[in-house]
């Protein structure tokens, strides 16, 4: 089994990227202990698009580690997806899945990475309550609702997505040891 760990952390404004680095190392240690070969890319340090395509093809599991910026992934993560997926046309996906005889059905069914899984590990300064309380900012949709678009990106290329791991209050009330313990438990529950 092979896993690709993608670090979307970036030094910017108040963010140093240290928590993303820490959590990526937690995932790496866990996966290696389970016999995975681990490939890594720290997006902000640069990458070769064709090499990344091959990493996606070689991996059974993709693990994203990223902070939330303005209600979603940092721009470097979206840029990575745009560039790498298009470089992988014909290998990662072949079409949007529709056919000329009935173009109203099967949108999103052209992915070629069936059988592969993705896991998103995200860090937020927002408290958990902001996601689950219908009267708070995210109107009760939960972290899965906030990342619906990101799940759909992966389903478009044929992957299935595991439940999201989220750390909250990372700037105002950081609990690093608890985040690490919770992440290990999440990995143990969903990747074995």
C-alpha positions as a printed NumPy array, in Angstrom:
array([[  0.   ,   0.   ,   0.   ],
       [  1.195,   3.502,  -0.835],
       [ -0.001,   6.806,   0.595],
       [  0.619,  10.293,  -0.729],
       [  0.719,  13.005,   1.949],
       [  0.026,  16.458,   0.568],
       [  0.891,  19.382,   2.806],
       [ -1.015,  22.53 ,   1.857],
       [  0.408,  24.64 ,   4.669],
       [  1.967,  27.967,   3.789],
       [  3.714,  30.707,   5.705],
       [  1.407,  33.67 ,   5.324],
       [  0.339,  36.485,   7.667],
       [ -0.009,  34.916,  11.142],
       [  0.308,  31.352,   9.859],
       [  3.68 ,  29.631,  10.04 ],
       [  2.574,  26.2  ,   8.794],
       [  3.956,  24.442,  11.875],
       [  0.692,  22.726,  12.815],
       [  0.292,  21.358,   9.28 ],
       [  3.86 ,  20.047,   9.432],
       [  3.237,  18.459,  12.837],
       [  0.041,  16.727,  11.75 ],
       [  1.594,  15.544,   8.493],
       [  4.355,  13.906,  10.539],
       [  1.723,  12.215,  12.724],
       [  0.095,  10.749,   9.603],
       [  3.453,   9.697,   8.163],
       [  4.496,   7.872,  11.332],
       [  1.122,   6.17 ,  11.644],
       [  0.992,   5.034,   8.015],
       [  4.562,   3.767,   8.044],
       [  3.776,   1.78 ,  11.2  ],
       [  0.933,   0.123,   9.247],
       [  3.252,  -0.861,   6.39 ],
       [  2.456,   1.929,   3.935],
       [  5.103,   3.32 ,   1.654],
       [  4.734,   7.079,   2.141],
       [  5.243,   9.666,  -0.576],
       [  5.156,  13.348,   0.348],
       [  4.727,  16.707,  -1.285],
       [  4.898,  20.028,   0.524],
       [  3.098,  22.111,  -2.079],
       [  4.595,  25.46 ,  -1.1  ],
       [  8.116,  24.087,  -1.604],
       [  7.398,  23.341,  -5.254],
       [  6.611,  20.26 ,  -7.311],
       [  6.797,  18.822, -10.793],
       [  3.319,  18.264, -12.231],
       [  4.146,  15.016, -14.059],
       [  5.867,  13.609, -10.956],
       [  2.747,  14.453,  -8.953],
       [  0.495,  12.705, -11.475],
       [  2.591,   9.579, -11.046],
       [  2.355,   9.844,  -7.245],
       [ -1.456,   9.959,  -7.517],
       [ -1.427,   6.933,  -9.814],
       [  0.903,   5.004,  -7.505],
       [ -1.019,   5.775,  -4.294],
       [ -3.94 ,   3.947,  -2.749],
       [ -4.542,   6.748,  -0.255],
       [ -4.203,  10.524,  -0.519],
       [ -3.991,  12.463,   2.758],
       [ -4.416,  16.228,   2.581],
       [ -3.076,  18.34 ,   5.427],
       [ -4.096,  21.971,   5.212],
       [ -5.226,  25.014,   7.106],
       [ -8.519,  26.686,   6.318],
       [ -8.188,  30.105,   4.759],
       [-11.318,  32.101,   4.042],
       [-13.678,  29.158,   4.415],
       [-11.678,  26.574,   2.475],
       [ -8.349,  25.372,   1.193],
       [ -5.438,  27.766,   0.628],
       [ -5.002,  28.989,  -2.92 ],
       [ -1.859,  26.904,  -3.384],
       [ -3.943,  23.758,  -2.859],
       [ -6.469,  24.732,  -5.533],
       [ -3.648,  25.698,  -7.893],
       [ -2.005,  22.308,  -7.286],
       [ -5.246,  20.514,  -8.132],
       [ -5.815,  22.598, -11.262],
       [ -2.307,  22.006, -12.577],
       [ -1.781,  18.364, -11.556],
       [ -5.208,  17.087, -12.568],
       [ -4.996,  18.721, -15.988],
       [ -1.48 ,  17.321, -16.398],
       [ -3.058,  13.943, -15.613],
       [ -5.808,  14.144, -18.22 ],
       [ -6.297,  10.637, -19.585],
       [ -4.705,   9.104, -16.49 ],
       [ -6.598,  10.698, -13.579],
       [ -9.806,  11.353, -15.504],
       [-10.836,  10.913, -19.123],
       [-13.922,  13.112, -19.361],
       [-16.702,  14.53 , -17.227],
       [-18.492,  11.192, -17.655],
       [-21.323,  12.261, -19.943],
       [-22.018,  10.927, -23.412],
       [-23.411,  12.743, -26.431],
       [-26.42 ,  10.405, -26.636],
       [-27.687,  11.623, -23.221],
       [-25.649,  14.592, -21.943],
       [-27.964,  15.167, -18.966],
       [-26.75 ,  12.16 , -16.968],
       [-23.526,  10.777, -15.527],
       [-21.766,  14.098, -14.956],
       [-18.803,  13.43 , -12.669],
       [-18.445,   9.781, -13.663],
       [-15.329,  10.046, -15.839],
       [-12.749,   9.553, -13.113],
       [-10.093,   6.862, -13.447],
       [ -8.991,   6.538,  -9.806],
       [-11.664,   4.109,  -8.611],
       [-10.724,   2.143,  -5.519],
       [ -8.502,   4.92 ,  -4.162],
       [ -9.365,   6.884,  -1.018],
       [ -8.741,  10.401,   0.236],
       [ -8.647,  11.822,   3.734],
       [ -8.732,  15.526,   4.571],
       [ -7.103,  16.789,   7.759],
       [ -7.937,  20.454,   8.239],
       [ -7.133,  23.096,  10.838],
       [ -9.45 ,  25.97 ,  11.708],
       [ -9.377,  28.866,  14.099],
       [-13.178,  28.611,  14.221],
       [-14.635,  26.701,  17.174],
       [-16.475,  23.427,  16.571],
       [-19.747,  25.091,  17.54 ],
       [-19.496,  27.369,  14.48 ],
       [-19.932,  24.246,  12.328],
       [-22.604,  22.31 ,  14.202],
       [-24.972,  24.922,  15.653],
       [-27.593,  25.925,  13.071],
       [-27.632,  29.446,  14.528],
       [-23.88 ,  29.916,  14.159],
       [-21.79 ,  30.886,  11.139],
       [-21.874,  27.645,   9.116],
       [-25.585,  27.124,   9.817],
       [-25.14 ,  23.603,  11.172],
       [-23.797,  22.035,   7.963],
       [-20.737,  20.636,   9.751],
       [-17.239,  20.367,   8.374],
       [-18.425,  17.837,   5.763],
       [-20.828,  20.436,   4.378],
       [-18.166,  23.135,   4.292],
       [-15.875,  20.808,   2.292],
       [-18.549,  19.407,  -0.033],
       [-16.772,  20.964,  -3.023],
       [-13.465,  19.354,  -2.027],
       [-15.093,  15.937,  -1.649],
       [-16.713,  16.367,  -5.062],
       [-13.33 ,  17.17 ,  -6.646],
       [-12.11 ,  13.753,  -5.515],
       [-15.291,  11.913,  -6.451],
       [-15.042,  13.484,  -9.929],
       [-11.771,  11.615, -10.452],
       [-13.252,   8.363,  -9.121],
       [-12.084,   8.382,  -5.507],
       [-14.017,   7.817,  -2.309],
       [-13.505,  10.157,   0.647],
       [-13.114,   9.203,   4.297],
       [-14.596,  11.334,   7.094],
       [-12.788,  14.628,   7.648],
       [-10.496,  15.229,  10.605],
       [-10.631,  18.775,  11.961],
       [ -8.74 ,  20.719,  14.608],
       [-10.533,  23.773,  15.995],
       [ -9.486,  26.973,  17.793],
       [ -5.943,  26.546,  16.522],
       [ -4.986,  30.193,  17.039],
       [ -7.132,  31.328,  19.958],
       [ -6.983,  28.147,  22.056],
       [ -4.409,  25.71 ,  20.638],
       [ -4.402,  22.204,  22.124],
       [ -1.585,  20.576,  20.19 ],
       [ -1.251,  17.397,  22.255],
       [ -5.007,  16.837,  22.082],
       [ -5.026,  17.405,  18.319],
       [ -2.278,  14.81 ,  17.924],
       [ -4.109,  12.262,  20.101],
       [ -7.385,  12.883,  18.266],
       [ -5.706,  12.562,  14.871],
       [ -4.076,   9.266,  15.816],
       [ -7.483,   7.971,  16.917],
       [ -9.064,   9.164,  13.656],
       [ -6.377,   7.455,  11.573],
       [ -6.75 ,   4.257,  13.608],
       [-10.52 ,   4.297,  13.073],
       [-10.519,   4.901,   9.331],
       [ -7.189,   3.53 ,   8.056],
       [ -6.211,   0.044,   9.119]])
